[in-house]
């Protein structure tokens, strides 16, 4: 899975926050829209989170500092009916503590 160019530009700010806070607790949470069935959306949201987590590791973050989880279609940014494509719901949130 590829990270969009827009999202890739955010990696630097995530890395900066990680260094500034000397963080060893980073949450990477994948999300999906309601297009497709629930099982598929859970799997794709997991793949999104793993892709971003791997990108952080490639940039020097220790893998054991990163916890990846996913919500599938269960926590949308924009509420929609079932089977609606909403790109803003297809996202990964990164929290650096």
N, C-alpha and C positions, 0 to 999 in steps of 0.2 A: 504494500500500500504506500502510495506517495503522499508526502505532505505538500500542501499547496504552497506556492511561492509566498503568499501573504502570511501563512502560518510559519513558514521557515524563518521569516524575518523576526518573528516573535521569540524564536529560540534564544537569540542573543540576550534579550531582556530577562528570560527565564534563567539563563546561565548567570547573568549579572546578579539577580536576586539571590540565587543559590550561594554564590560566593560572598556577597555582602552579608548575608545572614548566617554564613557558615553552616548551612542547612544539611541535615542528614535525614530530613523528613519531607519527602516530596510526593504528593498525590497526583496521579495522572488518571483522569476519569474520561472514558469514552461515552459518546452519546450517538443516537440515531434518530431519524424521523420515523413517521408511522408508515411510510411506503414499504411494502413487503410484510412478511409475517413476523411475528414476535421473536421466534427463534433466530431467524436470519438477522434481524436488527440487533439482537444481543451479540451475535457472533461478529457482526461488522463493527459494532461499537468496541468490542474487545480488541479487534485488529487495529482499530484507530489508536486506542490507548497504548497498545504494545509498540506500534510504529513510532509514536512520539517518545515513549520511554527509551526505545532503542536509539533514537536520534540523540537524546540527552546523554546516553552512555557513550555514544560515538564522540561526543563533544567533551568527554572527561568526567561526567558525573558517575559516581560509584553506583553500580546496579543495586546494591543492597540498600541504598538510600531512597530508592524509588518504589512506590507501591502503586500498581496499576489495577484499576477496577473498571467496571462498565455498568451502565444503566439501561442499555438498549434504548427502547423508545419510551421508557418509564419516567423520564425526567426532562420533558421538552422545555426548551427556552421559549418557543412559540407554540401555544396550544393549537392543535388542528384535529380534524376528524381523522378516523382511521384511513390508512392507505393514501395519505396526502404527502407529497414530496415537499419538504421545507428545508432548504439548504442550511438555514441557521441552526437547525436542530442536529445537523450532522457535524459534530464538533468534538473537540477534546479540551477539557479544562485542566489546567495545571495549577496546583496550589503548593507554594513553597513556604514551609513553616520554619 
